[in-house]
Amino acid sequence: MKIAMVGSGYVGLVSGACFADFGHDVVCIDKDQSKIDRLNDGVMPIYEPGLGALVGGNVKAGRLSFTTDLAEGIRGASAIFIAVGTPSRRGDGHADLSFVHTVAREIGEHLSNDAVVVTKSTVPVGTGDEVERILADSGTQHRFAVVSNPEFLREGAAIGDFKRPDRIVIGAEDEFGRQIMQQVYRPLFLNESPILFTSRRSAEIIKYAANAFLATKITFINEIADLCEKVGGDVQDVARGIGLDGRIGKKFLHAGPGYGGSCFPKDTLALLKTAEDHESPLRIVEAVSKVNDSRKRAMGRKVVEALGGSDAARGKRVAMLGLTFKPNTDDMRDSPAIAIAQTLDDAGISVSAFDPEGMELARPLMPKVDMVGDPYAAIEGADAIVIVTEWDAFRALDLDRVKALAKAPVLVDLRNIYKAHEMRSAGFAYTSIGRP
Ligand code: UDX
């Protein structure tokens, strides 16, 4: 089967490469000529473990190619995926659907065979109807169906998530759409991955509801962590104790500096806008979004406290380990590191930082931060160290070396990757999240 993937960003590229690996004939399309040139040269536009090899292997096998030519790319494709960005619209937080609509118009204009048009981008409920209207208005003579097939992959684990999903959600309104999607995901049907067929609107809501629920789970445990700090509990024990209840579940209960990334912050906002438009308030999600926003700056204040409060902290230097919103990605979008660095700067504290993959994208977002080549260079002469992202490279720091290089052995571990008693016996003034 031929599949066209319009938009070769995170979701489009990973999905396209994985579909090719299933044995489909895939063309990834993107407007950005330099991105397509780089992909044709085997250079990945994003950092994602295993992606380069997966793309390379499938290009070599002749199942995967890249083009900027949409008309050519969609020719003969039975399934045309829309995987372009839906960023927050400036000013109001609604999802900006202009890319989705433009692509839908172009598809309508150039459709040269019967096809299913699939929205993989995260889009507000009702967008499928709008895409259907745009295609109908294009006057195309070919048969088409519009299907919603949200993507749940996580950055850093994208290929595994795509190939071994917890579930696949397909929102289709007719048999044509369902049939083609069954062929698209045939290898996963054979794998017995649960596939859920729903209406198109339900599928669109599922994606937002899933992300909002996960954001809620994180925010819940983060507030419980704050309480633990006040009353003397250990949030990791609490998370384990509640997570073993199958109704709650163990995952996504790691307390930390607040969620970031390309999905949770933007998708919770967009969901709130939809709720507002339909006068169906989502008060819990509203609180989650607010609590998470303020948490990031609160983490900066936690570092200031570790330095002895704002008077003592002024003029000092902090080593920041990790900048990306989570490990195994170079993605800096809405990373807590940005707000933390801003808070430290406001408090008159300078920052030197190291991140294994994120520094290039971090530079323009945190211009005052001094980026250095390794963790020890950041630590040298620092008055405190703050771990913002739990990269493996920070899990086994040479603590003697850290102590010798730092001006003071003050460590703020926002990801709880060290054990408090071990750090204390190693001579560190150690603070973490929600632990004594
Ligand atoms: C998320 C969803 O998991 C995925 O299903 C969706 O398709 C896109 O959004 P992603 O943004 O790649 O994926 O990251 P994820 O691993 O979910 O982490 C999001 C944020 O939550 C990170 O900042 C992470 O550090 C934080 N987090 C996650 C916690 O603080 N605690 C947790 O227990 C889990």
Boltz pocket constraint, residues with backbone or C-beta under 6 A from the ligand:
constraints:
  - pocket:
      binder: B
      contacts: [[A, 151], [A, 152], [A, 153], [A, 154], [A, 155], [A, 156], [A, 211], [A, 214], [A, 218], [A, 251], [A, 252], [A, 253], [A, 254], [A, 255], [A, 256], [A, 257], [A, 258], [A, 259], [A, 260], [A, 261], [A, 262], [A, 263], [A, 264], [A, 325], [A, 326]]
      max_distance: 6.0
